[in-house]
Amino acid sequence: MKNNRKEQERAELHRTIWNMANDLRGSVDGWDFKQYVLGMLFYRYISENITAYINAGEWEAGNTEFDYAKLSDEEAEQAREDLVKTKGFFILPSELFENVRARAKDDENLNETLEQIFSNIEASAQGTESEDNFKGLFDDIDVNSNKLGNTVVKRNEKLVKLMNSVGEMKLGDYKDNTIDAFGDAYEFLMGMYASNAGKSGGEYYTPQEVSELLTHLTLVGKTEVNKVYDPACGSGSLLLKFAKILGKENVRQGFFGQEINITTYNLCRINMFLHDIDYDKFDIALGDTLTDPQHWDDEPFEAIVSNPPYSIKWKGDNDPILINDPSLFSSGSIGS
């Protein structure tokens, strides 16, 4: 019965996303537009996530009528420091997805409103342990791009439509769903757009079946690992299969990866949050793993998986510095 419900929920979610994406795409290329869909989905997720977290604490304390979304910004400011320490970020009630969406159609400066909110969310983590995991997360959601329309009015019309479409998605309470609704929505969008994008899609997304097979092969005889690493992590689908198969609590020290493409790097970090991986349980670095590896550690990774870009030409044989780099001789340990 549970599996049947799961498939029904997933099928309904996929139909909704498919219709939404096709309805909104218009003149914007699907592979480009996915950044807006995924970015707005992420904005909704973190808004609902922090609201649910705050409300749960108040309800447990007996304040069952409390709703963070209805609190004034002035009252909410008192909890900023503690929330940044526990959640890694802070969003004022007035800047929550649901409240901005409610005002969106009457906001003539919606593009500027969203730009400022995205900046505020990232800024809330500045100078804290979560700064690296939030910095630049909204960079690819250009709310002033001509791709959304050649006038401010047209861009805002598209943004209103986008917010309403994402807001109407039946994601429910992410803790009550039999599926990982936010994460599954992300993966479906990535798979849909990657298949339409042809070869370029491979940079962003490893099909679920491939990810699952690699994970099972890596985990033979294991029920938990210290940490998992992907040196060419793309959007993080391989890393997150470990959370799905083992349970994220059984990846004790977290999820580590490196990605050379900045757009994909941002997508990977967004994907971690969408799968409810806390900021202190993942470390995704930007850069070339072969020439500038970022994850040197005294304790070896117990699980290493990768679907690297095999077609890229390696210059090491012709580079006197690289050919004698001792760190490159250990690359044979990478599972692929």
N, C-alpha and C positions, 0 to 999 in steps of 0.2 A: 504493500500500500504506500509506504514512504517513497519507494523508488518511482512508483507511478505518479505520485504528487510532484516529485522532483522533476520528472520529465515534462509534466504539464506546466509547471512554473517556468521551466527553462524555455519550452516551446513558445509560451505566451510572451515571455520577455524578448525572445529573439524576433518574433513577429512584430512586436512594438518597435524595436530598434530598427528593424529593416524598413518599416513604413516611415518612421521618423526621418531616418537618414536620406531616403529617397525623396521625401517631401521637402526637406530643407536644403538639399544639395544645390539645386538650381544651377547657377553659373559657376559655383565653386567646385573645383575638382574634388572628387571623393577622397582621394588620399590626403589632400590638404585640409578638407573640411573635417576629417576625423579628429584633427587637433582641437577644433572648436567643440565638437560633440564630447570628446573625452575630457577636455578641460572643464567644460560646464558640468559634466558628470562628477568629476573630482571635486569641484566647488560645492555641489550639492552634498556629496558624501561627507566631506569634512565638516560642513555646517551641521548636518544631522548627527554626525558622530560626536561632536563636542556638545551639542545640545542634549543628546541622550545621556552622555557621561555626567553632565552637571545635574540634569533632572533626576537621574537615578540616585545621586548622593543626597539631594534634598528630600526625595520621597522616602528614602530609608530613614532619614532623620525625622519623619513624621509630617513634613510639609507637602502633602499630597496634591495641593492645588498649584504648586510652583511650576512655572514654565519659563525657561531661560529666554525663549524667543520673545516673550512679552515684557522682559525686564528692561529698564532704561539703561542706556549706555553708561550713565554715571554710576549706577549701582553695580553694573557688571565690572567696571574698571577695578573694583576692589579685589577681584579674584584673578586679575591678569597674571600676576607673578606666579601664583601657585599652579595655574592652568598651563602656563608655558613649561613649568618644570615637569608636570605629569604628562601632558599631551604633546608638548613640543611646539605649540602654536596657540594663538588666541584670535577669536573673532568676536567683535562687538555684536550685540543682538540686532542692531539696525543693519548690520552688514551680513547677516545670515542669508543664505540662498532664499529661503521662503519669504523673508521680509522684503528683500530686494525684488524678487519676482512679483510680489503683490503690488509694488509701486511701479514696476517696469514700464507698463503701457502709458503711464502719465509722466514718465521721466524723459524730458527732451534731451537730457545729457546722459542717457544711460551708458553710452560708451565710456564717458569720462568717469561715471560712478563706478563701473566695473573695474576700470583701469586702476582707480584709487584703492578699491577694496582689495584687489589682488596684490597691490603693492603693500598695503597694510598687513595682510596676512603674512607675507614673506618677511616684512620688517619686524613682526612680533617675535620672530625667532632670532633676530640679529643679536650677536653677543652671547648667545646661549649654546648649549651642547647640540641643539637641533638645527643650528644655523645652516650647516652644509646640506642637510636633507631638505630644506625648504627654499634655499636660495635659487632663484631662477625658475621655479616650478611653473610659473604662468607665462614665461617668456614667449612661448609659441602660440599663445592665445591673443593675437593682435586684434583688439576690438576696434582699432582704427584703420584696419586694412581695407583697401579698395576691393578685395575679394568678397567682402560682405555687402558691398554696394558703393556706388560712386558719389553718394552724398551722405551726410550724417544721418539724415532722416531715414534713408534706405538701410543704412547699416544698423540703426537702432531697431527698425522694423524686423530685420533678420535676427537681431539679438533677442528681442522679445519673443519671437517665434521659437528660437532655440531654447530659451529658458522655460517657456511653457511646455515644450515637447519633453525636455529632460525632467521637468517637474511632474509631468503626468505619467512618467514611466512607473509601472507598478513594482517598485523595489521593496516596499514594505519595510518592516523593522529588520535590519540586516542580521540581527541576532536570532530572529524567529524563522527566517526562511530556511527551507530544506536545502536550497542552493545558496551559493555565495553570490547573491544577486548583483552587487556592484562589481565584483571581480569578474563574474561571468559576462556581464554586459560589456565590460572592457575587452575581454578576450574575444567575444563575438565580433565586436567592432573591428578589432585588430585583424582577426581572421578574414572578415568580409572585405576590408579595404586592402589587405595584403594580397589576397587572391586577385583582386581587380588591378593591383599595381604591378603584377608580374614579378620580375626578378627583384626589384627594389624592395618588395615586401619582405623578402627573406632577411633583410637587415634588421627588421623590427620584430619579427614574430616567427617562432618555431611552432609548427602545428602541434596541437595538444597530444595527439597520438604518439608523435616522435618524442615529445618531452616526457610523457609517461613511461615509455619504454626505456629511455635513458636513465630515468630516475630509478625504476625497478632494478635495472642492471647494476646500478651503483650501490643499491641498498641490499643486495643479496646477503641475508643473514643478519641484518641490522634492524633494530626497532627505534634507534635514535642515533644522532650524530652530533659532534661538537659544533660544527658549522659547515656551511656549503658555499662553494665558490665557483663563479663562472667568469673566465677571463675575457669573454666576448659576449656580454650578457644581453645585448639587445634590449627588448622591453621587459625582460625578467621572467619569461614564462617557464624556463627551465628551473630557475631558482625556486619559483613559487610552487612547482610540482612537489617539492619536498615538504612544504607546509601542508599541502593538500593530502599527501599520502601518509606522512608521518604524524601530522599535527604540528603546528608551529612551535608548541612548547617542547617538542622532541628534537628541535634544532636548537640546541641549548644556547649557543653564543650568537646565533643569528645568520644572516644572509649577506654575502659579500660578492661584489662583481665590479667589472670595469668595462666601460663602453667608450668608443672613440667618437661616435656621432653625437653631437650635443642634443639634437632633437630626441633621439632614441634614449639618451641618458636621462632626459627629463621624463620621458614616458615610463621608463623603468622605475624611477622614484615614485611617480604617481601611482604606478601599479602596486608598489609595496603598500602604500597607504590604502588603496582600494581593497586590498586583501587583509586589511586590519593588522599589518605588521607595524609595530610601534617604532618610532624614530630611532630608538636606541638599540634596535634589533636588526638594523640593516646598515650597510656601508657600501654605497655605490659610488665609484670614482669615475672621473672623466679623463680620458687619455688613451694613448697607445700602450697596450699591455706589454708588447714585446720590447719596446724601447724605453718605456717609463712605467714599470709596474708599481702599483700603489699599495699592494697588500702584502708586504713583508711581515712575517709574524714568527715568534719563537715556537708557537704551537702549530704544527701542520694542519691543513684542512683535511678533515676526514672524508669529505665528499667534494670532488671536482668534476664538473660537467661542462660541456660546451658544444655549440654548433657554430664553429668559426667560419669566417668568409674565405673559403678555400681558394677562390679565384683571384684573390688579390696577390699581386707579384711581391715577393719578399726580396729586399735589396741586400740582405745580410751577406751573401756570398761575395758581393762586390764592394762591401764597405769594410775597410781594415779595422775600424773600431768595433763594429757589430760582430764581425766574424770571430773575434777573440773575447767577446763578452761572456763570462762564465755563467751568468744568469740564464742565458738562452739555451744552454745545454740541458737544463732541467725541464724544458718545455715538453719533453716526451711523456711526462707524468700526467698531462692533461687528457682527461677522457673526452671523447668526441663522438 
